[in-house]
Amino acid sequence: MKVLTRSTDNVALHKFADDESVQEINGMLHIGNPVSQIIADCNFGNCTLHENVSSVPEDFMGLKYIYDGNSFSIDESFVTMMNALAEEEALKAEQLAAEAEQEAE
């Protein structure tokens, strides 16, 4: 696999198959041949493309992991963000249930 990381903090942004073409054109990354995706905010100045990565986690998701060129670790800010989103969704569900209960009375 190929893994694209943000150069400033090594956060893994994308993964691609080994045979997937990744080219920078006009300051943007073009994926595929023919091009199937353009990543406008990434280039080889602000990102690093790691090739032949064999240890990509099965549950890989952009922003979830940090990749230092050798191994992956969970990005704690991702965990914090996901926990905050889960709490927000739980509050919304409680509010909807309370509103439905009031309407039923």
GIDACOR-V133099 format. One record per residue. N is the residue number from 1. RES is the residue in one letter. PHI is phi as a letter, one per 30 degrees, with the letter a starting at -180 (* if undefined). Layout:
{{N & RES & PHI} {N & RES & PHI}}
This chain:
{{1 & M & *} {2 & K & c} {3 & V & b} {4 & L & c} {5 & T & c} {6 & R & d} {7 & S & d} {8 & T & d} {9 & D & b} {10 & N & i} {11 & V & d} {12 & A & d} {13 & L & c} {14 & H & b} {15 & K & b} {16 & F & b} {17 & A & d} {18 & D & e} {19 & D & d} {20 & E & d} {21 & S & d} {22 & V & b} {23 & Q & b} {24 & E & c} {25 & I & b} {26 & N & h} {27 & G & i} {28 & M & b} {29 & L & d} {30 & H & c} {31 & I & c} {32 & G & j} {33 & N & b} {34 & P & d} {35 & V & d} {36 & S & c} {37 & Q & a} {38 & I & b} {39 & I & c} {40 & A & d} {41 & D & c} {42 & C & b} {43 & N & a} {44 & F & d} {45 & G & d} {46 & N & c} {47 & C & b} {48 & T & b} {49 & L & c} {50 & H & c} {51 & E & c} {52 & N & h} {53 & V & d} {54 & S & c} {55 & S & c} {56 & V & d} {57 & P & e} {58 & E & d} {59 & D & c} {60 & F & e} {61 & M & b} {62 & G & e} {63 & L & i} {64 & K & d} {65 & Y & b} {66 & I & c} {67 & Y & b} {68 & D & c} {69 & G & j} {70 & N & b} {71 & S & b} {72 & F & c} {73 & S & b} {74 & I & d} {75 & D & d} {76 & E & d} {77 & S & d} {78 & F & d} {79 & V & d} {80 & T & d} {81 & M & d} {82 & M & d} {83 & N & d} {84 & A & d} {85 & L & d} {86 & A & d} {87 & E & d} {88 & E & d} {89 & E & d} {90 & A & d} {91 & L & d} {92 & K & d} {93 & A & d} {94 & E & d} {95 & Q & d} {96 & L & d} {97 & A & d} {98 & A & d} {99 & E & d} {100 & A & d} {101 & E & d} {102 & Q & d} {103 & E & d} {104 & A & d} {105 & E & d}}
